[in-house]
Amino acid sequence: MAEGPRVAGAPALLLLAEGDSVLIAVADLDAGPHLASTGATVVVTGPVALGHKVAARPIAAAEPVVRCGMPIGSATETIPTGAWVHVHNLASDYIATFAHRGGNR
């Protein structure tokens, strides 16, 4: 997966809110070092598609994963910095509102 066209020196990974545990890929990324909007260089461990999440720091198993300042689920395993964060290592903690009402809408 080749990195898409970008301005030289522009971050490839975006931190959406202080305290987030994930960064967002602003282009399709190959494994390797990429600049984050924080100024840090993050070594991405494998290909990551545009818009997908990468661990900004190590995330422990069962720890909430935070995006946009809000928890979006829990890590199902330890996720190292730079790893792709998706359904293979993230369990949603979301329960649809209608489920709270016994499935009635």
C-alpha positions as CSV (number, residue, x, y, z in Angstrom):
1,M,0.0,0.0,0.0
2,A,1.7,3.2,-1.1
3,E,1.5,6.4,0.8
4,G,-0.8,8.8,-1.1
5,P,0.4,12.2,-2.3
6,R,1.1,14.7,0.6
7,V,2.9,17.9,1.2
8,A,6.5,17.3,2.2
9,G,6.9,17.4,6.0
10,A,3.2,17.3,6.6
11,P,2.1,14.8,9.3
12,A,0.8,11.4,8.2
13,L,-0.9,10.7,11.5
14,L,-3.3,13.1,13.2
15,L,-4.0,13.3,16.9
16,L,-7.7,14.4,17.1
17,A,-7.8,15.4,20.8
18,E,-5.4,15.6,23.8
19,G,-5.4,12.3,25.7
20,D,-6.4,10.1,22.6
21,S,-4.7,6.8,22.6
22,V,-4.9,6.5,18.8
23,L,-3.8,8.6,15.8
24,I,-5.6,8.8,12.5
25,A,-3.9,8.0,9.2
26,V,-4.4,11.0,6.8
27,A,-3.2,8.8,3.8
28,D,-2.7,5.1,3.0
29,L,0.5,4.3,4.9
30,D,3.1,1.6,4.5
31,A,5.0,0.2,7.5
32,G,7.8,2.4,8.8
33,P,8.3,5.8,10.4
34,H,5.7,8.5,9.9
35,L,5.4,12.0,11.3
36,A,2.5,12.6,13.7
37,S,0.8,15.9,14.3
38,T,2.3,15.9,17.8
39,G,5.8,16.2,16.2
40,A,6.7,12.7,17.2
41,T,7.8,10.0,14.7
42,V,5.7,6.9,15.0
43,V,6.9,3.6,13.5
44,V,3.8,2.0,11.9
45,T,4.1,-1.7,12.2
46,G,2.1,-2.6,9.0
47,P,0.0,-1.1,6.2
48,V,-2.8,1.2,7.4
49,A,-5.5,2.6,5.2
50,L,-6.6,6.3,5.1
51,G,-8.8,7.1,8.1
52,H,-7.8,4.1,10.1
53,K,-6.4,4.2,13.7
54,V,-2.9,3.6,14.9
55,A,-1.9,3.2,18.5
56,A,-0.3,6.5,19.7
57,R,1.2,4.6,22.7
58,P,1.1,1.1,24.1
59,I,-2.5,0.2,25.0
60,A,-3.0,-2.6,27.6
61,A,-5.5,-5.4,27.1
62,A,-8.9,-4.4,28.4
63,E,-7.9,-0.7,28.5
64,P,-10.4,1.8,26.9
65,V,-9.3,3.0,23.5
66,V,-9.9,6.8,23.2
67,R,-10.6,8.7,20.0
68,C,-11.8,12.3,19.8
69,G,-11.6,12.4,23.6
70,M,-14.1,9.6,24.0
71,P,-13.7,5.8,24.6
72,I,-14.7,3.9,21.5
73,G,-14.1,0.4,22.9
74,S,-11.6,-1.7,24.8
75,A,-8.4,-3.4,23.6
76,T,-8.8,-7.2,23.3
77,E,-5.1,-7.6,23.6
78,T,-2.0,-5.5,24.3
79,I,-1.5,-3.1,21.3
80,P,2.0,-1.8,20.8
81,T,2.7,1.8,19.6
82,G,2.3,2.1,15.8
83,A,0.0,-1.0,15.5
84,W,-3.2,-0.8,13.5
85,V,-6.2,-0.6,15.8
86,H,-9.4,-2.2,14.4
87,V,-11.9,-5.0,15.0
88,H,-9.1,-7.6,15.3
89,N,-7.8,-6.0,18.5
90,L,-10.7,-3.7,19.6
91,A,-14.1,-4.7,21.1
92,S,-16.9,-2.2,20.9
93,D,-18.4,-1.2,24.2
94,Y,-21.3,0.5,22.4
95,I,-24.8,-0.9,23.1
96,A,-27.4,0.5,20.7
97,T,-30.1,2.5,22.5
98,F,-32.9,0.2,21.2
99,A,-31.2,-2.7,23.0
100,H,-31.7,-0.9,26.3
101,R,-35.4,-0.9,25.6
102,G,-35.6,-4.6,24.9
103,G,-35.1,-4.2,21.2
104,N,-38.1,-1.9,20.7
105,R,-37.5,1.2,18.7
